[in-house]
């Protein structure tokens, strides 16, 4: 196998930031990141593309930074994710009577096919279908009934759908940026891939991804995904509430939220005030930390109540043993773990990658709560590429034949949002690109 064909590019197009990454699995099962970049997002609202040209510019900027950090490599196709409030979850069931007395793979495939045909509404597309449970002659909790003796088998499936327009607009933005969409995933479906351990998924765990435009909710139980939805509220609505409640300009609202905000008013220090400077007719003012916290907590409580409503629909809340894991940029709000725990009654911890990462210069950017979606997209892209035997053409080498054994790495300053690779990244690529390689995945 051509080693460089195992590389995959993934982009996370968030409401606030667009991030890109190139990586692969190493021979010992670790995730190796060889390039990372990010920029501010344009043309996206509440996780959904609303302006093709502006979103395309953000995508092109991020991928260009990835390409510039790795000499002579050009990204052709990328994996990306879908967000939005119209992501839906359904439980779909079906059954088959068995004539020959044995459950076969053909019978299971026919149940899956029936679930796919009857579980999407007008304008919707099925993105993920996972078996939750099989019932064989009334015996529940069967994971793989193939080969069992039975007269009847029932299947219960979890189906995740979204409007086809979400993918179509995403695809158009990527193509307008000059690239192709290699594959697409529902964001809350993949967010737990790199952030939750198998033991947590088995015991029952909730992942909450607090983004700028959306809040993603994923629930796992018995190592199976039981819920994957998004709420159309995130950090942006909190900033807007501060802007309106305190009568200040948007950038000051965002600044005071990040620097002085508390999610839980009981943690707010007494007699502390944020100083807002005078700006073009807006008088300077003071805002008390306590009043600011009141605005933030009120909106967060609404978001968390929406999360609880979604979780209640699963009927699994009294069975979860691993609590709640927080992810996303919004999880950096002071005291948010205390507020979530207070409102839900669960133990809460801050997330970080659970999948082993090979040591690289990008660990600082990725070993935090904000990388759940990006790593999830990359991991699932790598799984999909592996299942397709790493087809070529996703990333290609522009180097002349005689130079392909000596890839060079360009360096970029902080302003480019790409970490300076220096010589270390060059060393990490030695041996990765073989002499005969002309294409990498």
ZIFENDA-V515844 format. One record per pair of residues at least 12 apart in sequence whose ideal C-beta (glycine too) atoms are under 10 Angstrom apart, sorted by the first residue. I is the first residue (numbers start at 0). J is the second residue. D is the distance in whole Angstrom. If there is no record, write none. Layout:
BEGIN
i: {I:I}
j: {J:J}
d: {D:D}
END
This chain:
BEGIN
i: {0:0:0:0:1:1:1:1:1:1:1:1:1:1:2:2:2:2:2:2:2:2:2:2:3:3:3:3:3:3:3:3:3:3:3:3:3:3:3:3:3:3:3:4:4:4:4:4:4:4:4:4:4:4:4:4:4:4:5:5:5:5:5:5:5:5:5:5:5:5:6:6:6:6:6:6:6:6:6:6:6:6:6:6:6:6:6:6:6:7:7:7:7:7:7:7:7:7:7:7:7:7:7:7:7:7:7:7:7:7:7:7:7:7:7:8:8:8:8:8:8:8:8:8:8:8:8:8:8:8:8:8:8:8:8:8:8:8:8:9:9:9:9:9:9:9:9:9:9:9:9:9:9:9:9:9:9:9:9:10:10:10:10:10:10:10:10:10:10:10:10:10:10:10:10:10:10:10:10:11:11:11:11:11:11:11:11:11:11:11:11:11:11:11:11:11:11:11:12:12:12:12:12:12:12:12:12:12:12:12:12:12:12:12:12:12:12:12:13:13:13:13:13:13:13:13:13:13:13:13:13:13:13:13:13:13:13:14:14:14:14:14:14:14:14:14:14:14:14:14:14:14:15:15:15:15:15:15:15:15:15:15:15:15:16:16:16:16:16:16:16:16:16:16:16:16:16:17:17:17:17:17:17:17:17:17:17:17:17:17:17:17:17:17:17:18:18:18:18:18:18:18:18:18:18:18:18:18:18:19:19:19:19:19:19:19:19:19:19:19:19:19:19:19:19:19:19:19:19:19:19:20:20:20:20:20:20:20:20:20:20:20:20:20:20:20:20:20:20:20:21:21:21:21:21:21:21:21:21:21:21:21:21:21:21:21:22:22:22:22:22:22:22:22:22:22:22:22:22:23:23:23:23:23:23:23:23:23:24:24:24:24:24:24:24:24:25:25:25:25:27:27:28:28:28:29:29:29:29:29:30:30:30:30:30:30:30:30:30:30:30:30:31:31:31:31:31:31:31:32:32:32:32:32:32:32:32:32:32:32:32:32:32:33:33:33:33:33:33:33:33:33:33:33:33:33:33:34:34:34:34:34:34:34:34:34:34:34:34:34:34:34:34:34:34:35:35:35:35:35:35:35:35:35:35:35:35:35:35:35:35:36:36:36:36:36:36:36:36:36:36:36:36:36:36:36:36:37:37:37:37:37:37:37:37:37:37:38:38:38:38:38:38:38:38:38:38:38:39:39:39:40:40:40:40:40:40:40:40:40:41:41:41:41:41:41:41:42:42:42:42:42:42:42:43:43:43:43:43:43:43:44:44:44:44:44:45:45:45:45:45:45:45:45:45:45:45:45:45:45:46:46:46:46:46:46:46:46:46:46:46:46:46:46:46:46:46:47:47:47:47:47:47:47:47:47:47:47:47:47:47:47:48:48:48:48:48:48:48:48:48:48:48:48:48:49:50:50:51:51:51:51:51:51:51:51:52:52:52:52:53:54:54:54:54:54:54:54:55:55:55:55:55:55:55:55:56:56:56:57:57:58:58:58:58:58:58:58:58:58:58:59:59:59:59:59:59:60:60:60:61:61:61:61:61:62:62:62:62:62:62:62:63:63:63:64:64:64:64:65:65:65:66:66:66:67:67:67:67:67:67:68:68:68:68:68:68:68:68:68:68:69:69:69:69:69:69:69:69:69:69:69:69:70:70:70:70:70:70:70:70:70:70:70:71:71:71:71:71:71:71:71:71:71:71:72:72:72:72:72:72:72:72:72:73:73:73:73:73:73:73:74:74:74:74:74:74:74:74:75:75:75:75:75:75:75:75:75:75:75:76:76:76:76:76:76:76:76:76:76:76:76:76:76:77:77:77:77:77:77:77:77:77:77:77:77:78:78:78:78:78:78:78:78:78:78:78:78:78:78:78:79:79:79:79:79:79:79:79:79:79:79:79:79:79:80:80:80:80:80:80:80:80:80:80:80:80:80:80:80:80:80:81:81:81:81:81:81:81:81:81:81:81:81:81:81:81:81:82:82:82:82:82:82:82:82:82:82:82:82:82:82:82:83:83:83:83:83:83:83:83:83:83:84:84:84:84:84:84:84:84:85:85:85:85:85:85:85:85:85:85:86:86:86:86:86:86:86:86:86:86:86:86:86:86:86:86:86:86:87:87:87:87:87:87:87:87:87:87:87:87:88:88:88:88:88:88:88:88:88:88:88:88:88:88:88:88:88:88:89:89:89:89:89:89:89:89:89:89:89:89:89:90:90:90:90:90:90:90:90:90:90:90:91:91:91:91:91:91:91:91:91:91:91:91:91:91:91:91:91:92:92:92:92:92:92:92:92:92:92:93:93:93:93:93:93:93:93:93:93:93:93:93:94:94:94:94:94:94:94:94:95:95:95:95:95:95:95:95:95:96:96:96:96:97:97:97:97:97:97:97:97:98:99:100:100:100:100:101:101:101:101:101:101:102:102:102:102:102:102:102:102:102:102:102:102:102:102:103:103:103:103:104:104:104:104:105:106:106:106:106:106:107:107:107:107:107:107:107:109:110:110:110:110:110:110:110:111:111:111:111:111:113:113:114:114:114:114:114:114:114:115:115:115:117:118:118:118:118:118:119:119:119:119:120:120:121:121:122:122:122:122:122:123:123:123:123:123:123:123:124:124:124:124:124:124:124:124:124:125:125:125:125:126:126:126:126:126:126:126:126:126:126:126:127:127:127:127:127:127:127:127:127:127:127:127:128:128:128:128:128:129:129:129:129:129:129:129:129:129:130:130:130:130:130:130:130:130:131:131:131:131:131:131:131:131:131:132:132:132:132:132:132:132:133:133:133:133:133:133:133:133:134:134:134:134:134:134:135:135:135:135:135:135:135:136:136:136:136:136:136:137:137:137:138:139:139:140:141:141:142:142:142:157:157:157:157:157:157:157:159:159:159:159:159:159:159:159:160:161:161:161:161:165:165:166:166:169:170:178:179:179:181:181:181:181:181:181:181:181:182:182:182:182:182:182:182:182:183:183:183:184:184:184:184:184:184:184:185:185:185:185:185:185:186:186:186:186:186:186:186:186:186:186:186:187:187:187:187:187:187:187:187:187:187:187:187:187:187:187:187:187:188:188:188:188:188:188:188:189:189:189:189:189:189:189:189:189:189:189:189:189:189:189:190:190:190:190:190:190:190:190:190:190:190:190:190:190:190:190:190:190:191:191:191:191:191:191:191:191:191:191:191:191:191:191:191:191:192:192:192:192:192:192:192:192:192:192:192:192:192:193:193:193:193:193:193:193:193:193:193:193:193:193:193:193:193:193:193:194:194:194:194:194:194:194:194:194:194:194:194:194:194:194:194:194:195:195:195:195:195:195:195:195:195:195:196:196:196:196:197:197:197:198:198:198:198:199:199:199:199:199:199:199:199:200:200:200:200:200:200:200:200:200:200:201:201:201:201:201:201:201:202:202:202:202:202:202:202:202:202:203:203:203:203:203:203:203:203:203:203:203:203:203:203:204:204:204:204:204:204:204:204:204:204:204:204:205:205:205:205:205:205:205:205:205:205:205:205:205:205:205:205:205:205:205:205:205:205:206:206:206:206:206:206:206:206:206:206:206:207:207:207:207:207:207:207:207:207:207:207:207:207:207:207:207:207:207:208:208:208:208:208:208:208:208:208:208:208:208:208:208:208:209:209:209:209:209:209:209:209:209:209:209:209:209:209:209:209:209:209:209:209:209:209:210:210:210:210:210:210:210:210:210:210:210:210:210:210:211:211:211:211:211:211:211:211:211:211:212:212:212:212:212:212:212:213:213:213:213:213:213:213:213:213:213:214:214:214:214:214:214:214:214:214:214:214:214:214:214:214:215:215:215:215:215:215:215:215:215:215:215:216:216:216:216:216:216:216:216:217:217:217:217:217:218:218:218:218:218:218:218:218:219:219:219:220:220:220:220:220:220:221:221:225:225:225:225:225:225:226:226:226:226:226:227:228:228:228:228:228:229:230:230:230:230:230:230:230:231:232:232:232:232:232:232:233:233:233:233:234:234:234:234:234:234:234:234:234:234:234:234:234:234:235:235:235:236:236:236:236:237:237:237:237:237:237:237:237:237:237:237:237:237:237:238:238:238:238:238:238:238:238:238:238:238:239:239:239:240:240:240:240:240:240:240:241:241:241:241:241:241:241:241:241:241:241:241:242:242:242:243:244:244:244:244:244:244:244:244:245:245:245:245:245:245:245:246:246:246:246:246:247:247:247:247:247:247:247:248:248:248:248:250:251:251:251:251:251:251:251:252:252:252:252:254:254:255:255:255:255:255:255:256:256:256:256:256:256:257:257:257:257:258:259:259:259:259:259:259:259:259:259:259:259:260:260:260:260:260:260:260:260:260:260:260:260:261:261:261:261:261:261:261:261:261:261:261:261:261:262:262:262:262:262:262:262:262:262:262:262:262:262:262:262:262:262:263:263:263:263:263:263:263:263:263:263:263:263:263:263:263:264:264:264:264:264:264:264:264:264:264:264:265:265:265:265:265:265:266:266:266:266:266:266:267:267:267:267:267:267:267:267:267:267:267:268:268:269:269:269:270:270:270:271:271:271:271:272:272:272:272:272:272:272:272:273:273:273:273:273:273:274:292:292:295:295:295:295:295:296:296:296:296:299:299:299:299:299:299:299:300:300:300:302:302:303:303:303:303:303:303:304:306:306:306:306:307:307:307:310:310:310:316:316:316:319:319:319:320:320:321:321:321:322:322:322:322:322:322:322:322:323:323:323:323:323:323:323:323:323:323:324:324:324:324:324:324:324:324:324:325:325:325:325:325:325:325:326:326:326:326:326:326:326:326:326:326:327:327:327:327:327:327:328:328:328:329:329:330:330:330:330:330:330:330:331:331:331:331:335:335:336:336:349:349:350:350:350:350:350:351:351:351:351:351:351:352:352:352:352:352:352:352:353:353:354:354:354:354:356:356:357:358:358:359:359:359:359:359:360:360:360:360:360:360:360:361:361:361:361:362:363:364:364:364:365:380:380:381:384:385:387:388:389:389:389:390:390:391:391:391:391:391:392:392:392:393:393:393:394:394:394:395:395:395:395:396:396:396:396:396:398:398:398:400:400:400:401:403:403:403:403:403:403:404:404:404:404:404:404:404:405:405:405:405:405:406:406:406:406:406:406:406:407:407:408:408:408:408:408:408:408:408:408:409:410:410}
j: {388:389:433:440:389:391:432:433:435:436:437:438:439:440:23:26:389:430:431:432:433:436:439:440:23:72:389:391:394:395:396:403:406:428:431:432:433:435:436:437:438:439:440:23:384:388:389:390:391:392:393:394:433:436:437:438:439:440:22:23:24:25:31:381:384:385:389:431:439:440:21:22:23:31:33:34:69:72:74:381:384:389:393:394:431:432:438:439:440:20:21:22:23:24:74:76:77:78:181:182:376:377:378:379:380:381:382:383:384:385:389:393:394:439:440:20:21:22:34:61:62:65:66:72:74:75:76:77:78:79:178:181:376:377:380:393:394:439:440:21:22:77:78:79:80:181:182:184:189:372:373:374:375:376:377:378:379:380:381:36:37:57:58:61:62:65:74:77:78:79:80:169:173:176:178:180:373:376:377:37:40:61:78:79:80:82:186:189:210:369:370:371:372:373:374:375:376:377:40:42:43:46:47:48:54:57:58:61:79:80:81:82:169:172:173:186:372:376:37:39:40:43:46:57:80:82:186:210:211:212:213:233:327:328:369:372:373:40:43:44:45:46:47:82:210:211:212:213:233:234:235:328:39:40:43:210:211:212:233:234:235:253:328:329:37:38:39:40:43:57:61:210:211:328:369:373:416:36:37:38:39:40:41:42:43:54:56:57:58:59:60:61:62:79:373:35:36:37:38:40:61:364:365:369:370:372:373:376:416:34:35:36:37:38:57:58:60:61:62:63:64:65:66:74:77:79:373:376:377:416:417:32:33:34:35:36:37:61:65:77:78:361:364:365:370:373:374:376:377:380:33:34:35:36:62:65:66:68:69:72:74:77:377:393:394:439:34:35:356:357:359:361:365:373:374:377:378:380:381:357:377:381:384:385:389:431:439:440:354:357:377:378:381:382:384:385:355:356:357:431:355:357:354:355:357:354:355:356:357:358:193:352:354:355:356:357:359:365:374:377:378:381:356:357:358:359:361:427:431:356:357:358:359:360:361:362:364:365:370:373:374:377:427:65:68:69:72:357:359:360:361:408:420:424:427:428:431:62:64:65:66:67:68:69:72:74:359:360:361:408:417:418:420:424:428:61:64:65:68:359:360:361:362:363:364:365:370:373:416:417:418:60:61:62:63:64:65:66:67:68:361:364:411:415:416:417:418:57:60:61:64:364:369:373:415:416:417:56:57:58:59:60:61:63:64:415:416:417:57:60:416:53:54:56:57:58:60:61:211:212:53:54:55:56:57:58:60:54:55:56:57:58:168:172:57:82:168:169:172:211:212:83:212:213:231:235:82:83:84:210:211:212:213:229:230:231:232:233:235:236:80:81:82:83:84:86:165:186:210:211:212:213:214:215:229:231:233:81:82:83:84:85:161:162:164:165:168:169:212:213:229:231:81:82:83:164:165:166:167:168:169:170:171:172:173:168:168:172:168:169:171:172:173:174:175:176:171:172:175:176:172:168:169:171:172:173:175:176:171:172:173:174:175:176:177:178:172:175:176:172:176:77:79:169:172:173:174:175:176:177:178:172:173:175:176:177:178:176:415:416:74:77:176:416:417:74:75:77:173:176:177:178:176:177:415:411:415:416:417:77:394:417:394:397:409:408:409:410:411:415:417:408:409:410:411:415:417:418:419:420:424:394:396:406:407:408:409:420:424:425:428:432:439:396:397:398:402:405:406:407:408:409:425:428:395:396:397:398:399:402:403:405:406:407:432:394:395:396:397:398:406:428:432:439:177:178:394:395:396:397:439:177:178:179:181:393:394:395:439:177:178:179:181:391:392:393:394:395:438:440:173:178:179:180:181:182:380:384:390:392:393:394:395:440:173:176:178:179:180:181:182:183:376:380:393:394:180:181:182:183:184:189:376:377:378:379:380:381:383:384:393:166:169:170:172:173:178:180:181:182:183:184:186:376:380:169:182:183:184:185:186:187:188:189:190:215:372:373:375:376:379:380:124:126:159:161:162:165:166:168:169:183:184:185:186:187:188:229:161:165:169:185:186:187:208:210:212:213:215:229:231:233:372:161:162:164:165:185:186:212:213:229:231:161:212:213:228:229:230:231:232:122:123:160:161:162:164:165:228:229:231:123:126:159:160:161:162:165:185:186:187:188:213:215:216:227:228:229:230:118:119:120:123:158:159:160:161:162:185:227:228:127:157:158:159:160:185:187:188:216:218:224:225:226:227:228:309:312:313:114:117:118:119:120:123:125:128:156:157:158:159:160:114:118:131:132:155:156:157:158:225:312:313:110:111:113:114:115:116:117:118:119:125:128:131:154:155:156:157:158:110:113:114:131:132:134:153:154:155:156:109:110:111:112:113:114:116:117:152:153:154:155:156:110:113:133:134:151:152:153:154:107:109:110:113:149:151:152:153:154:149:150:151:152:135:136:147:148:149:150:151:152:150:148:147:148:149:150:144:145:146:147:148:149:133:135:136:141:143:144:145:146:147:148:149:150:151:152:144:145:146:152:143:144:145:146:145:144:145:149:152:154:130:133:143:144:145:152:154:154:130:133:152:153:154:155:156:128:129:130:154:156:154:156:128:130:154:155:156:157:158:128:156:158:158:156:157:158:159:160:158:160:161:163:160:162:162:163:160:161:162:163:164:158:160:161:162:163:164:165:160:161:162:163:164:165:166:167:183:158:159:160:161:158:159:160:161:165:166:183:184:185:188:227:157:158:159:160:161:184:185:188:189:224:227:379:156:157:158:159:160:156:157:158:159:188:223:224:225:227:142:143:144:154:155:156:157:223:154:155:156:157:220:221:223:224:225:153:154:155:156:157:221:223:145:147:149:152:153:154:155:156:149:151:152:153:154:155:147:148:149:150:151:152:153:148:149:150:151:152:153:149:151:153:152:153:155:221:153:154:221:222:223:188:223:224:225:226:227:313:184:185:187:188:224:226:227:228:185:183:185:186:229:183:185:180:183:183:183:393:392:393:380:383:384:387:390:392:393:440:376:379:380:382:383:384:387:393:376:379:380:372:375:376:378:379:380:383:215:217:227:228:229:379:208:210:213:215:217:227:229:371:372:375:376:206:207:208:213:214:215:216:217:218:224:226:227:228:229:371:372:375:215:217:224:227:228:375:379:215:217:224:227:371:372:373:374:375:376:377:378:379:380:382:206:207:208:215:216:217:227:324:326:327:350:370:371:372:373:374:375:376:204:205:206:208:215:217:218:219:224:227:324:326:350:353:371:375:217:353:354:371:372:374:375:376:377:378:379:381:382:326:350:351:352:353:354:356:365:370:371:372:373:374:375:376:377:378:379:206:208:217:324:325:326:350:351:352:353:354:368:370:371:372:374:375:217:219:321:324:326:350:353:354:371:375:321:324:353:354:219:222:353:222:320:321:353:219:222:319:320:321:322:324:353:217:218:219:220:221:222:223:224:321:353:219:220:221:222:223:320:321:219:220:221:222:318:319:320:321:322:218:219:220:221:222:225:315:316:317:318:319:320:321:322:217:218:219:220:319:320:321:322:323:324:345:348:217:218:219:220:225:226:306:309:310:313:315:316:319:321:322:323:324:325:339:343:345:347:218:219:227:323:324:325:326:327:350:371:375:230:302:303:306:310:323:324:325:326:327:329:330:335:339:343:347:350:371:229:233:324:325:326:327:328:329:330:350:368:369:371:372:375:230:232:233:234:237:262:299:302:303:306:325:326:327:328:329:330:331:332:335:339:368:369:229:230:232:233:234:235:326:327:328:329:330:369:371:372:233:234:235:236:237:238:253:327:328:329:229:231:232:233:234:235:236:228:229:230:231:232:233:234:235:327:329:228:229:230:231:232:233:234:299:302:303:305:306:309:327:329:227:228:229:230:233:306:326:327:371:372:375:228:229:230:305:306:307:309:310:229:324:326:371:375:309:310:312:313:315:316:319:323:315:319:321:313:315:318:319:320:321:315:318:310:312:313:314:315:319:309:310:312:313:315:309:305:306:309:310:312:309:301:302:303:305:306:308:309:305:298:299:301:302:305:306:302:327:328:329:253:256:257:260:295:298:299:302:327:328:329:330:331:332:249:253:329:298:299:301:302:252:253:256:260:262:294:295:296:297:298:299:302:329:332:250:251:252:253:254:255:256:257:260:295:298:252:253:298:252:256:294:295:297:298:301:253:254:255:256:259:260:286:290:291:294:295:298:255:256:294:294:286:290:291:293:294:295:297:298:273:275:284:286:290:291:294:275:281:282:284:286:273:275:276:278:281:284:286:275:278:279:281:278:273:275:276:278:281:284:286:275:286:291:294:273:275:273:274:275:286:288:291:273:291:294:295:329:332:328:331:332:333:273:271:272:273:274:286:287:288:291:292:295:333:273:288:291:292:294:295:296:331:332:333:334:335:288:289:291:292:293:295:296:332:333:334:335:337:338:292:295:296:298:299:300:303:329:330:332:333:334:335:336:337:338:339:292:295:296:299:332:333:334:335:336:337:338:339:340:341:342:288:289:290:291:292:293:295:296:297:334:338:292:296:334:337:338:341:288:292:333:334:337:338:287:288:289:290:291:292:293:295:296:333:334:288:289:287:288:289:287:288:289:287:288:289:291:284:285:286:287:288:289:290:291:285:286:287:288:290:291:286:333:334:332:333:334:335:338:332:334:335:338:329:332:334:335:338:339:342:338:341:342:329:339:335:338:339:341:342:343:342:323:339:342:343:342:343:344:323:343:345:343:344:345:343:345:346:345:346:345:346:348:339:340:343:344:345:346:347:348:336:339:340:343:344:345:346:347:348:350:346:347:348:349:350:351:353:368:371:339:347:348:349:350:368:371:349:350:351:367:368:369:370:371:372:375:350:368:369:370:371:372:367:368:369:368:369:347:349:350:367:368:369:371:349:367:368:369:347:349:348:349:367:368:367:368:369:370:371:365:366:367:368:370:371:365:366:367:370:371:374:378:371:374:374:375:377:378:370:374:427:423:427:418:420:423:424:427:418:419:420:421:423:424:427:417:418:420:424:418:418:416:417:418:377:393:440:440:440:440:440:440:438:439:440:438:440:436:437:438:439:440:438:439:440:438:439:440:438:439:440:437:438:439:440:432:436:437:438:439:432:436:437:434:435:437:434:432:433:434:435:436:437:429:430:432:433:434:435:436:425:428:429:432:434:424:425:428:429:431:432:436:425:428:420:421:422:423:424:425:426:427:428:424:422:424}
d: {9:7:10:10:8:8:9:6:7:5:9:7:7:8:8:10:10:8:6:7:6:7:8:10:9:9:10:10:8:10:8:9:9:9:6:5:7:10:5:9:7:3:7:9:9:9:5:8:6:9:8:8:10:8:10:6:5:4:9:4:7:9:10:8:8:8:6:9:7:6:6:7:5:9:7:9:9:8:10:9:9:9:8:6:8:9:10:5:5:9:7:7:7:9:10:9:8:6:8:9:9:6:9:10:5:5:10:9:5:9:9:7:8:9:6:7:5:9:8:10:7:7:9:10:5:9:7:5:7:10:9:8:10:8:8:7:6:10:9:8:8:6:4:7:8:9:9:9:10:10:7:9:9:4:4:9:8:5:9:9:10:9:6:6:7:9:9:5:8:5:8:10:8:10:9:10:8:7:10:9:10:9:10:8:6:10:8:10:10:9:9:9:5:4:9:9:6:9:6:9:6:8:10:7:7:7:7:9:6:7:9:8:7:8:9:10:10:10:9:10:6:7:7:10:9:8:9:6:6:7:9:9:9:8:9:7:9:6:5:7:6:6:9:8:6:4:3:7:7:9:7:10:7:6:9:7:4:7:9:8:8:10:7:10:5:7:6:6:10:9:9:9:8:8:9:10:9:9:7:6:8:5:9:10:8:8:10:4:7:10:8:5:9:10:10:7:7:4:8:9:7:9:10:8:8:8:5:9:9:8:7:5:7:9:10:8:9:4:6:9:7:5:10:8:8:10:8:10:10:10:9:6:9:7:5:8:9:9:8:10:10:8:9:8:9:6:8:8:5:10:5:4:8:9:10:6:9:9:7:8:8:9:8:10:7:9:8:9:9:9:9:9:10:10:9:5:9:9:7:9:9:7:9:10:9:8:9:8:10:9:10:9:6:9:10:8:9:10:6:10:8:9:9:7:10:8:5:6:4:9:7:8:5:7:5:7:10:9:7:7:7:8:8:4:9:7:10:8:9:7:8:10:5:9:5:8:9:7:10:10:9:8:10:9:9:7:9:9:7:10:8:9:9:7:6:7:7:10:8:5:8:9:5:5:8:9:10:10:8:9:8:9:8:8:10:10:9:8:8:9:9:4:10:10:6:7:9:9:9:7:6:8:5:8:8:4:5:9:9:7:10:10:9:7:6:5:9:10:9:7:8:8:10:9:10:5:8:9:6:9:10:5:5:10:7:9:6:10:7:9:9:9:8:10:5:9:10:9:9:9:4:7:9:6:5:10:9:4:8:8:7:9:10:7:8:8:10:10:9:9:7:10:6:10:9:9:8:7:7:9:9:4:6:9:9:5:8:8:8:9:9:8:3:5:8:9:9:7:7:9:5:4:10:9:6:8:8:9:7:5:8:9:10:9:9:6:8:9:8:9:10:9:10:9:9:9:8:10:9:4:6:10:8:5:10:8:9:9:7:10:5:5:10:9:6:10:10:8:7:10:9:8:8:9:4:9:8:8:8:5:7:8:4:4:8:9:9:9:7:8:8:8:8:9:6:6:10:8:4:9:7:9:9:8:4:6:8:9:10:9:10:9:9:8:9:5:10:7:9:7:8:6:9:9:10:7:6:7:5:9:9:8:9:9:9:10:6:10:7:8:7:7:6:8:6:9:5:8:9:6:8:9:10:7:9:6:8:8:8:10:7:10:10:10:9:8:9:9:6:4:6:6:9:9:9:6:5:4:9:7:8:10:6:7:9:6:8:6:7:8:7:9:9:7:10:10:7:5:8:5:10:9:6:9:10:7:5:8:10:9:7:6:9:10:6:6:6:6:9:10:9:7:4:7:4:8:10:10:9:7:4:8:10:9:7:9:6:8:7:6:9:10:9:8:8:9:8:5:5:7:7:10:6:7:10:7:3:9:7:8:9:9:6:9:9:7:10:6:8:8:6:8:9:7:9:9:10:7:5:7:4:9:9:7:9:10:6:9:8:5:9:10:10:7:10:5:9:5:6:10:6:6:7:5:6:10:9:9:9:8:9:8:5:8:10:8:7:5:8:6:9:10:9:6:7:9:5:9:9:9:7:6:7:10:10:7:8:6:7:4:9:9:8:9:6:5:9:7:10:9:9:10:9:7:7:5:9:8:6:8:7:9:9:9:10:7:6:5:10:10:9:8:7:8:7:5:7:9:10:10:7:10:7:7:6:8:10:9:10:10:10:9:8:6:6:6:9:8:9:9:10:5:9:9:10:9:10:9:8:5:8:7:10:9:7:10:6:7:6:8:9:10:10:10:10:8:4:9:10:7:4:10:10:8:10:8:8:5:8:5:9:10:8:9:9:9:6:7:5:7:9:5:9:9:5:6:10:8:9:7:6:9:8:8:9:10:8:6:7:4:7:9:7:6:9:9:7:6:8:8:10:7:5:9:9:9:10:9:6:6:7:7:9:10:10:6:7:7:10:9:7:7:6:7:8:7:10:9:9:5:6:7:5:8:5:10:10:5:10:7:8:10:10:10:5:9:10:9:8:9:6:9:8:8:9:7:6:8:7:10:9:9:8:8:4:10:8:7:10:8:7:7:9:9:6:9:7:9:5:10:6:6:9:8:10:8:10:4:10:7:8:5:10:9:8:9:10:10:10:10:6:6:7:10:5:7:6:7:10:10:6:6:8:5:9:8:7:10:10:6:7:5:9:9:5:7:6:10:8:7:7:5:7:9:8:7:4:9:10:8:6:5:9:8:7:10:6:7:5:8:9:7:5:8:8:9:6:6:9:10:8:9:10:6:7:6:8:8:9:5:6:5:9:9:6:9:7:8:8:5:9:10:9:9:9:9:10:6:7:5:7:10:10:8:7:4:8:8:5:9:5:9:8:5:8:9:5:6:6:8:9:10:8:9:10:9:9:9:10:10:9:9:9:10:7:6:6:8:8:10:10:5:8:6:8:9:5:9:9:9:6:10:9:9:9:8:5:7:8:10:9:8:7:8:8:10:9:9:6:9:9:8:6:10:5:8:9:10:9:10:10:10:8:6:10:5:8:9:9:10:6:9:9:10:8:9:8:6:9:8:7:9:5:8:8:8:10:7:9:9:4:6:5:10:9:8:4:6:6:10:9:9:9:7:7:5:10:8:8:10:9:10:9:9:7:10:9:3:6:9:7:5:9:10:6:9:5:6:9:6:8:10:7:9:9:10:5:5:10:9:5:9:8:9:5:9:10:5:9:6:7:9:8:9:9:9:8:7:10:9:8:9:10:7:4:9:9:5:6:10:8:10:9:9:5:6:5:9:9:8:7:9:9:4:5:9:8:5:9:6:9:9:6:10:6:5:7:6:6:8:9:8:5:9:7:7:8:7:8:6:10:8:6:10:9:10:9:10:5:9:10:6:9:9:10:8:10:7:9:10:9:4:9:7:8:10:10:4:8:8:5:8:8:8:10:8:8:6:5:9:9:8:9:8:9:9:9:7:4:4:9:8:7:4:8:10:9:7:9:10:5:3:5:6:9:9:8:5:8:6:8:4:7:7:6:9:10:7:5:8:10:10:8:8:10:7:10:10:9:7:8:7:5:7:10:10:8:7:9:8:8:10:8:5:8:6:10:7:7:10:10:9:8:6:10:6:7:6:7:8:9:8:9:7:9:9:9:10:9:9:9:8:4:4:9:8:8:9:9:9:6:6:9:10:10:6:7:10:10:9:8:10:10:7:7:4:7:3:5:9:8:7:9:9:10:9:10:10:5:7:9:9:5:7:6:10:9:10:8:5:5:5:9:10:9:10:8:6:7:9:7:8:5:8:6:9:10:5:6:6:7:5:10:9:9:10:9:7:4:8:6:6:9:10:6:9:8:7:10:8:8:8:8:5:8:9:10:8:7:8:8:10:5:7:7:9:5:10:5:7:10:9:9:9:10:8:6:10:6:7:9:8:10:10:9:8:8:5:6:7:9:10:9:9:10:10:5:9:6:10:7:7:8:5:8:10:10:9:5:10:9:10:10:6:10:5:7:9:8:9:8:10:7:5:7:10:8:8:9:6:9:8:9:10:10:10:10:10:8:7:4:10:9:8:10:9:10:6:10:9:8:9:9:6:8:9:8:6:10:9:5:7:9:8:8:9:10:5:5:9:9:6:9:10:10:10:7:10:9:8:9:5:8:8:5:10:8:10:6:6:10:8:9:10:7:6:7:9:10:10:10:9:9:8:9:9:5:10:9:10:9:8:8:5:8:7:8:10:8:10:8:10:10:6:10:9:7:7:8:9:6:9:6:9:9:6:8:7:8:10:9:9:10:10:10:9:9:5:9:7:6:10:7:10:8:9:7:10:8:10:8:9:10:7:8:9:4:10:8:10:6:6:9:10:9:9:8:6:7:9:5:10:10:6:7:9:10:7:9:8:4:10:7:8:7:5:5:9:10:9:8:6:6:10:5:9:10:9:10:5:6:4:4:8:7:5:8:7:9:6:9:9:8:4:7:9:5:4:9:10:7:10:9:7:10:10:4:6:9:5:10:9:9:9:9:8:8:9:9:10:8:7:4:7:9:9:5:5:9:8:5:9:10:9:9:8:6:9:9:8:8:8:9:9:7:4:8:10:9:4:6:5:7:9:9:9:7:5:8:7:10:7:8:9:8:7:9:9:9:9:10:9:10:7:9:8:10:7:6:8:9:7:10:7:9:10:9:7:6:9:5:7:8:9:9:9:8:7:6:10:10:8:10:8:9:9:10:7:10:10:10:9:8:9:10:8:9:10:4:4:6:7:9:6:8:6:10:5:7:5:8:10:10:8:6:8:4:9:9:9:9:7:6:7:5:6:6:10:8:4:9:9:5:7:8:4:8:10:9:6:6:10:7:8:9:8:5:9:9:10:6:8:9:5:8:10:9:9:7:8:9:9:7:7:9:6:9:5:10:9:6:9:6:7:7:8:9:6:6:9:7:8:6:10:10:10:7:10:10:7:10:9:8:10:9:9:10:8:8:7:5:8:6:8:6:6:8:9:6:9:9:10:8:9:10:7:10:9:10:9:6:9:9:10:10:9:5:10:7:10:9:4:8:7:6:9:8:8:8:5:7:5:6:8:5:7:10:7:7:6:7:7:9:10:9:9:9:8:10:6:8:7:8:6:7:9:10:7:8:5:9:9:9:9:9:9:10:10:7:5:8:8:5:10:7:9:5:8:8:9:5:5:9:9:7:10:10:9}
END
